[in-house]
Amino acid sequence: MTTSSGTRIASRKTPKQARSNQLVEAVLDAAVQVLMREGAQRFTTARVAERAGVSVGSLYQYFPNKAAILFRLQSDEWQRTGTLLRNILEDRATPPLARVRRLVHAFIRSECEEAAIRIALSDAAPLYRDAPEAIEAKAENAQIFRTFLREALPGVPDAPRELAGELVKTTLSEVGSRFSEIPRTDAEIADWSKALADMLCAYLERLAAPAAS
C-alpha cells in the first residue's frame, strides 16, 4: 500500500517462520526504543537496525522504509484500542453504564502507560494519516460505539445518539491525550477516571431519561 504521495508504507512480506517472526519483533521493539529516545524527526531505519542488532538489508526484507515501520507500530496501536473497546463495550453481561466506567478507567490508564510512544507516533502521523487502514480503524471503532449506544439508548433518536457517540469518543481521546502528557500517579489516574466516568454516565443517563419516561 502507498500513501497519497506515493510512499510505500505496507510491509514487504509477512514473516512465516519463527526466525522471521523474531526478527520482525526485534525490529519493532527497537523501533519503539528509537522513537521514544530520538523522536519521529530523527527516526531512521539505520538507527532501528543498529538497535535491533540486524543488518539494514534484513530489515528491508520486511519494511521498505521508516514509514512502513512507523505505520506498523501505529496499526498495532489501533488494533489494541479496538480490542479494548470491543472487549468492554460488547460485554452484555455487564450493565451499559458500568461498561462505560470500565472503559474510561481502562482507556485513561492505557493512554498514560503508552504516552511516550503515542506522542512520538502522532508526530509521524502525516506519513500515513490518509492510509486506508487509518480510515478503516476509525470506522471500526466508531461502529463499536454505535452498536453499544443502540443497546444503551434504545429509545433515543438516531441524531442525538450519533452525537452522543461522537462526544464520548472525542472527550475520551482529548482528555486522555492531555492528561497523559505528564507522568501520573495511580491515585491521579483513578481520580480523573472516576470524574470523567461520572460526567459521561450522567450525560448518557440524561439522554436516556426522556425515552424512559
Summary of the structure (lengths in Angstrom):
residues: 213
radius of gyration: 19.8
end to end distance: 51.6
largest distance: 67.2
contacts: 637
relative contact order: 0.12
helix: 76%
strand: 1%
